[in-house]
Amino acid sequence: MSTVTYSKEETRVLFFCVYCRVNQTLTLAQEKLESDYERLKADEAEKSARLSELSLQMDRREQARQDLKGLEETVAKELQTLHNLRKLFVQDLQARVKKVSVYCDQVQRTE
């Protein structure tokens, strides 16, 4: 194996070439990292906006669900009230029919 010897100028040129190559590689890597960072920042902003939108939708749905539950309870109470009124109406109607029936029986007996 033979060794190659370089002059000071050749060594400086070689080191400069290596330095330039390393610098170029680092610059490209830095540009790629900056590009990736910007892309990730944009993705994060987009996902954050989407999360806020979904959170707002979820809050609205929960509010609508609670409103619907309250409405269902009100309707159930109103239906129970109507049912009770119907029962009272039927009882009143039966009592009136009974009175009329008794009155008719009395009138027929007197004739």
Secondary structure, DSSP 8 states (H G I E B T S, - for coil): -------HHHHHHHHHHHHHHHHHHHHHHHHHHHHHHHHHHHHHHHHHHHHHHHHHHHHHHHHHHHHHHHHHHHHHHHHHHHHHHHHHHHHHHHHHHHHHHHHHHHHHHH-
